[in-house]
Amino acid sequence: MRHGDEHDRGVEYVGWDEDTGELRSHFFGSRGELLEYTYRLEGDLLTIWFGGTDSPARFEGRSTADGTVDEGAWQWPGGGYASTMTRA
């Protein structure tokens, strides 16, 4: 994962959470971080919450017609940034 000039390596496990009925993930980074996310896809709108769906920190973006690029922004109270994800 690259964010600005920073590079982070890790592994992300994604799976269906039976208890919440949501698609959840856990990212384990090379610097020891553990990040949890919740995903929802409605049409071409992808929403990713940092933590659960009650979190004010979230990404909202739309995918291109061919599904190879998702452009949007991370936002949270007091901040945020534009983000582009490209399918590898």
Long-range contacts (C-beta under 8 A, 24 or more apart in sequence): 8-33, 14-39, 20-52, 22-52, 22-53, 46-70, 46-72, 50-76, 59-83, 61-85
